[in-house]
Amino acid sequence: MEYYFIICAAVFLFFVYQAYAGKKERAKKLEQLVRENWGKVPCKEYELEEFAQISHYYDKTKSRFDFTIDETTWNDIDGDSLFMLCNSCLSSVGQEYVYRMLRVPSMKQSELNKRYETGKYWLEHPKEAMKCRKIFARLGYSKKIALYDYIHHLEELSEMRNCRNGKHYFSICFFIVSLVCLFCIPPVGVLSLIACLGYNVSSYYKEKAKIESYYVCLSYILGMIETTRALDKEHFEVLKDYGPDFKKIQKSFEAMEKNHSLLMSGNGMSGGPTEIVMEYTRMLLHIDIIKFNQMLTIVVDKKEELELLFELLGEIEGNLCIGSLMTLMPYTCKPDLKEKDGSLPMRLAFREMYHPLIEHPVANSLSENKCVLITGSNASGKSTFLKTIALNALFAQTFCIAFAQEYKGNFVHLYSSMALQDNLQGQESYYMVEIRMLKRVIDAANGRVPVLCFIDEVLRGTNTVERIAASSQILKDLSGKNALVFAATHDIELTEILKEQYANYHFSEEVLADDVKFSYQLQKGKAMTRNAIRLLGIMGYDEKIISKAEAKAKHFIETNSWI
């Protein structure tokens, strides 16, 4: 008998040690996760399916807003890469909210001020930021599930509100009876227990398969409610205004939280011997399915509170991302944004602005209240400059920061027509796609809200004569509307045609004997050099081709004829 107790004690101590060691290891990993992405380029890897699902929250809610960044503009500025740069979130609710934040520019100064001040607080209080991030890390990700999808698909299971738990209670009774028989009538008890295990486990997985995705969702909702309690407990000064809403949510879901451990499973940061035991208990007694059916009723009835919960937690972690991005970048500034006065032209002024995705960016400055035409050779920096202004305008009205020493502008709707492609599925040529995209810009410029738009190589999909004729009129028309236009072109002729409506700027390069050097510095005036032919030599083209091409170009300039 003594050996029996010694063995039992040894097994118990082993499990205790394993639980302690596991907890310590998980705490270490959690601490590492919290710190490794703060103020650094996030190293998160995305699976294709997962990345596609992150946008679902935006897709399902964008109709609530007057303006959002359309797919053309988002692709032109490489929006997905910008999101990955910003996404230092450690939870699903956070990253889904941040994606939507970047797609929905705010027109409210008060909202932007709150984002900036909160982000600045986390920047200046890194210890508090780490504590807050740790709370969201415990909440974690919902794996390959788009959280917002499943929260709002719960209504599809509304018929389960009347689902009876009778068969699950029968499973519990069957197990208890089998155990009693095992001690009273062992032969019958053994057979009964085998039958019970077979029935309970098979029926458990059959039932759970029907609800598993929603089951994970309910577990995550419980985690979100627990997150509000954890945030309350830390008394973060910058989050004090969230307290009343947190209390309202906690009270609404009080009944749902009761005995919630019956449903909750480990999310990757928890688990261990205790969780293993609980998992077997769930299989045998169906206690998590019973709890699921009870909780479903509560969740469907509390849709409004659930929306609020998602918004609040997403906003908090989104503002943490602002602090992390401010820490990461060499410098940022708070944009000075104003509503456009109807009697005054639009304005845009910035100093030392740079592109955050370029490893060693060249900063540029500009101050203009009229449309801008940019000329220069290929690879000189025209397109990158347009994207730099566009993404800074986006961040000014989303994260309330600009990657510049100074940024002044108006609240605007943002449009672009830059990196277009043929629409093969829609059987549209490049030119048809281009004129359709330009039309949407023209239509937007007729609206009440001023438009900031970026156009790269207007009408490049057609011949030179018609391109210059049509593009000059399109750009002239836009300059007279409620729009500030930045256009890049190779057509030097446009600088003369549009000299009254557009300010001219250019990028230049220095062609050496065997190399070409680009300064990427914006300069006033139109481009005065044509180096495309000379660049052929750098790439090793035959000298005969180069000399004949130069002669042809010279002849055309002098005679306006190719013959």
Salt bridges, closest charged atoms under 4 A:
GLU31 OE2 - ARG35 NE 2.86
GLU31 OE1 - LYS134 NZ 2.63
GLU47 OE1 - LYS144 NZ 3.28
GLU50 OE2 - LYS44 NZ 3.05
ASP70 OD2 - ARG440 NE 2.77
GLU71 OE2 - ARG103 NH2 2.79
GLU111 OE2 - ARG115 NH2 3.25
ASP149 OD2 - HIS56 ND1 2.40
ASP149 OD1 - LYS60 NZ 2.89
GLU155 OE2 - LYS303 NZ 3.03
GLU207 OE1 - LYS167 NZ 3.18
ASP232 OD2 - LYS247 NZ 3.14
GLU237 OE2 - LYS240 NZ 3.12
GLU257 OE1 - ARG229 NH2 2.38
GLU275 OE2 - ARG282 NH1 2.86
GLU279 OE2 - LYS208 NZ 3.98
GLU279 OE1 - ARG282 NH1 3.00
ASP301 OD1 - ARG161 NH2 2.89
GLU307 OE2 - ARG64 NH2 3.22
GLU307 OE2 - HIS152 NE2 2.76
GLU311 OE2 - ARG64 NH1 3.99
GLU311 OE2 - ARG100 NH2 3.17
GLU315 OE2 - LYS114 NZ 3.06
ASP336 OD1 - LYS338 NZ 2.97
ASP336 OD2 - ARG347 NH2 3.73
GLU359 OE2 - HIS360 NE2 3.93
GLU406 OE1 - ARG351 NE 3.75
GLU406 OE2 - LYS408 NZ 3.88
GLU428 OE1 - ARG436 NH2 2.59
ASP443 OD1 - LYS439 NZ 2.77
ASP456 OD2 - ARG460 NH2 3.82
GLU457 OE2 - HIS490 ND1 2.66
ASP477 OD2 - LYS481 NZ 3.58
ASP491 OD2 - ARG467 NE 2.81
GLU496 OE2 - LYS499 NZ 2.79
GLU496 OE1 - LYS526 NZ 3.96
